[in-house]
Amino acid sequence: DNSGDSEDAESQDEDDIKSEGGSEGSDLHQEGGGVESDSSEDEVAPRNTIGEVPLKWYEDEPHIGYDIKGKKIKKKEKEDKLGSFLANVDDSKNWRKIYDEYNDEVVELTKDELKIVRKLMKNQAPHTDFDPYPTYVDWFKWDDAKHPLSNAPEPKRRLCNMLEQFAMDQ
């Protein structure tokens, strides 16, 4: 009697996975013919929608913020130190991983992100197309530069200093 319910639940789970693009035959994988889309991971909205508030406000709370539906995002349980050490030793790409406090998850950096980090550590510009020494454009130079930028008369306070100096010299 219950076996029919479990089969229905399994088929429902498979349908959910297929509708989310989880199988190779889904529209997501067929669309574009293997061409990458214009979107990037940076455009994905953050899971945590608390805004730009200090995370120390949530230190004593059992959650790290709220998702887009207003539900609390629970903190992940911390691994014990021995378990995390063993997991780090076994993982060859561990040096690429950083902990994102804001979303409470471990993120693996891509090769491009690592290049940017290396350049920043060397005090270089992160992007190759950036020119740190662009050619200087003299905005105050023109062909018929006969007149000064300001044609105001000399202020009288300069004349007073000249008179004082003249009197001292004599």
Buried (B, 14 or more C-beta within 10 A) or exposed (E): EEEEEEEEEEEEEEEEEEEEEEEEEBEEEEEEEEEEEEEEEEEEEEBBEBEEEEEEEBEEEEBBBBEEEEEEBEBEEEEEEEEEEEEEEEEEEEEBEEEEEEBBEEEEBEEEBEBBEEBEEEEEEEEEEEEEEEEEEEEEEEEEEEEEEEEEEEEEEEEEEEEEEEEEEE
